Amino acid sequence: MAALQPFGCGVGARSLPSFEGLRLAPPTTRTSSSYSSSSSSVGTLGLGLKRRSLPALVVKAATVIAPKYSSIKPLGDRVLVKIKSSEEKTSGGILLPTTAQSKPQGGEIVAVGEGKTIGKKEINISVEVGKQVIYSKYAGTELEFNGSKHLLLKEDDIMGILDTDDIKDLKPLNDRVLIKVAEAEEKTAGGLLLTEATKDKPSIGTVIAVGPGPLDQEGNRRALKISPGSTVMYSKYAGSEFKGADGADYIVLKASDVMAVLAAS
């Protein structure tokens, strides 16, 4: 799938991952209800911190599941994802040190819970075992199981299903929206050319696909009021960014982060 990059204290310009055969590109600026060892394996952002007087950062290692346990069965609305391995080489074939490898943000569903109950309605998990998905950056609990990295997370943390190598083919879930980001302006209003460093990062784009909508208090789907093809403005620091196979920038975010629909005069 793609590559992404999380935010951190003192982060510089945000970098964008690339979807190239479900591989992470080097940055520029996670129907059976249990899982055993025999499943196939199935991108994201680097963290940059400036040197400054900050309290020590605590990195939590993945929970290691002992070999005596042969399966994991998620409960409720949780799912188990086998994480896609970090890309170990750049697109040019250069080996990357561990510190330079991007953290994956995609993988294969290998087990699902029984779902949840809203009101009197039982809601089943909407993703099936075997589907390739992308999920929120900091979601879930990491596990080491049968020699592979896994993520145990809630269904709502899954942003969408991606059956191809290109982010533009993403099928958003729930209240998620896929947007193609507009290109940054090359000139100021007065006609001055802008350098890459002075171009404003756009928070405007075209809606490519929308999810089926969130569940209401009675367990019914409420369709989103945003439709594909609309030009929208969204919150500047919302969502997760990806680079498409066409070289364009895409972002996946919640519908509530879309602030307005724009119309040309």
Number of C-alpha atoms within 10 A of each C-alpha: 29 30 32 29 24 19 17 12 12 12 14 13 12 18 22 28 28 31 26 20 12 25 25 30 27 24 20 11 10 30 11 13 18 18 19 14 13 8 12 11 18 19 31 32 29 24 18 17 12 11 8 8 6 9 6 6 6 6 6 8 10 14 14 13 15 10 10 7 10 13 16 18 19 20 17 17 19 22 31 31 32 27 25 26 21 18 23 19 17 15 13 8 8 9 13 14 9 10 9 15 23 27 23 26 27 33 30 26 28 29 26 31 20 17 17 16 14 13 10 9 12 12 16 14 18 12 19 17 18 19 16 26 25 29 26 19 21 10 16 20 15 21 21 16 22 18 11 13 20 26 25 21 23 21 22 20 19 22 27 28 22 22 15 15 18 20 30 23 16 23 20 25 23 24 21 26 31 30 26 24 22 17 15 14 14 15 12 10 8 6 8 9 13 14 9 11 8 9 15 12 16 14 18 23 23 20 21 20 22 27 22 17 20 18 15 11 11 11 16 13 14 13 15 17 8 18 16 13 13 15 22 20 18 22 14 12 10 15 19 24 29 29 26 22 15 11 10 14 21 25 22 26 23 20 20 13 16 18 12 13 15 13 8 4 3
